[in-house]
Amino acid sequence: MHQSKHVRHALLCAFTTAIAIPSASAVELSSGTDYQLNADLELAAGLFTSDKSYLYDTDQDGAQWQEGYIKYGLSGHYSMANDTTVYGGVNAISSGTWGDGDAGGFSTGDESNTDLEDAWIGFKSGSLLPFLGQDGLDISVGSQNFAIGDGFLINGDALNLGEGLNGGGLDFSRGGAYWLAARKAFNKTALVQIGGDEGLRSDLFWIESDNNAQADTELTGINLEYAAPGGTFGLMHLKGLDVNARYAQALGLTARDGQDTTSLRYQGNAGVEPLFLSAEFVTQDQGDASREDADAWYAEAGWSFDQQLWSPSVNIRYSTFDKDFDPLFFGFNRGYGTWFQGEVAANYAGPFNSDTDVLHVGVKAYPAPAVAVGALFFDFSDTARGSGSLDSQELDLYAEWGVNDHLFLSPLVGFFKPEKRAADGGSQFRDNDLNIYAQIIAVISF
């Protein structure tokens, strides 16, 4: 069975340099000198089509489907002495998938659900602890999203499978919106964030997933960062504490119980303004004999030509993942390609940030202040334990348009060419011909 560990963070949380993408926003309901209460509303929808089918899409005739969700609720804060603040929120999500279901067969098109998503409360220290800086201590608990660094290992609990893999008494469905990743919050969290935006800071955390597709993983960790003018250095250690044994066995994730993962990373410009550098090295000691210890790493360099027409930028990245590397809760972080490498490959066809080497080249430009256009190339090699069964290439062409303060649109066309068909060990049914894939995403917030 495919490990099903990839995640999708909706475009509303993406970071792009020159475009204001609507994020989870709020309408003020009531406020005073020491409090504010907001109504939260976030909507996202997507149309998708793929000429080819992969993995578990049993009709093998390609797929056309639609996804959407609405997130709604309340959030607010109350200020106390020494600028300390108590904050919190409660949100629900209604989501669904329609049509054929996705091209990988993870959803069927019959999914829909309404359920509680976020329910958290927190405390910020204000000026109470001056040696830590303003709000230098931030403690929160409850159901909430949580990410570390570039999202290479932790970027929310956003794997939203549908009913496509259900069977044998196993239920993986989270109610639709597979690509949009409607549900991102970890079911239970306890987070302690110490320090500010500069100098030394840290995160202490315990998180527990209630996502069957993640085997209900429970883990704890510590993240240390040093933010300097030339970039941020990070060191993180994760310790797996528990899994749902039944789902872990089905997914091959039993090693997460006791698994140790250590990460060293850097991101910044090294003091050179047009330069972008990012790198991370991860070593993983497995919790049992079902997997071998594994490493993964990437190195990326980019350059922005800010003084040229359309302010183009170019990024080149190489990433490599050992055959038994577990990418945990990775997700969509700073735009297309991080850390979903290829829209077809990362979502439907594989490989899924494990057992592969990936060369990536990306270009992006801004023909207008509210419009970006880009192209992403990916070459996947040394896949499937060296057999090359999932070796492939992909080219994605996309645009991002901040229509106004409330609406964001992003169309994309992808061209995916596998080297092998399913009959020869690949994942694309019928043949290894070029697949043409398209999607358009809309995000609305108020």
Steps between C-alpha positions, in 0.01 A plus 500: 500500500615853421621660824253793465712746698483805277304806604354806338480841663246716313622793294358747748798428727761524225771764508573699187714808485285747310144373515262535792334160522189505720569316822273395781342836581247639739216747525486686828179430693575685820795678658602715791813640657610156619329245275399413144261233367511403131297290259729286281409391147710325236385336177699304244402312186679318221428347159730218386549283192757231414527302176661208683427302819736371770532253784148432627283680242334181385310636197838579335341754262637818644301715740306824528401615846422797722591583860393766746477595863369773728668575832308713747511589867608749763834624628616777728726624777486665840778730624606512864770660715856536360360467146441129557235348278269202508390395152310217341254383239251237391439410134307236311547379141253374241677331207434277203626337179282446193533347155732205434721549805869583465735347242681293761183331622536628858150651477191375319298818449244400765667664801347773715521584869450775757703485818690707756845602375668748735447545874795661674591739779831675561693751709757760391729655759499859371756700704472272803833329420722777356807275475308300235381808310146606417274191497814293549297217653203360307319195638203338326303177520219339303421410140706724272733515202874495563804522271878505541748668266446429132235234557744227399387280791212676678244721330167415660299179496375568150474158333133485398431160345152410386330161482719357224719287728224394740442129548567214733352698787743791442365853454743764371250766392508851646202623301637617165710785360809281448713753304375803695579327829197642674601364840846600623476517880664244724234353726695568821794733552698658779739767369750719682674764288784695661670807353423748226579557134872563552779318676451170679151353524346156554185290472408217736206298378286192537258415220254217447326424173154347470558441128477129418704559184783610732439202733388746772864581565603660830838671530690758699788725404723799556597758240786747552556793264742787470377786281776727371493769228644256247257218571354259754671185624289222651550175688205273577452161662178296482413193706218269396290396798209292372295389200172324439637148457232384256538792258877515543522134397284562192703804395845372593542769766566288809853646521354835609455359850844580641635664185768771547534772235762775515516795260757774434395784268575850371304755300597855405702712262845498669490879492456523120157647432411333162626159622282228651653198673323213672625162617406227745656170604294237684607174659244249620542207738205267465300369791495135390647259247229561238704787353869575463648818644488770236619847401358776283634839399457783257694805387343791311634823355310780331557845357251784453553751219302775670620779270399319182165502321244289692755441783570138404660247734665162445535219757685169472466225758623145545338273757565137586307257718617155614279203422349472850483870582172603663415864408244519784272807475663694214287752314442795271699785653656778291337434166466236229774240527546520879458239601274355235751431225290491185123534504445161336794318661446631853125455508415197287783317326794498741769501619395672823816647656643158576731265309590745225738771377341817363650776288281810494527824301248778552452842338254768605417853381256781579344657189270709724499587871220252571602230250780242501579239236738209534634172371621201702704207369561178696711198415444194723770232492630202700146417611337183635808355673719567201274327247401827336135398487382850596767694309327787321510863396244773554452857379242725667394842369300719736371847581404668827257792494398703802176628347422716804534492878255209521554282190804307382512286182768257382475298177761231424575264212730203557677264260608173661706236317574172684767268371298186582132407491322310779541167321877550518509609864403867462190674633330632183236266364479384139817665365794725573390774262498869592222596740349848472358619831324825589356669805369837609480602865297781655535626857255747653529661840333789683 
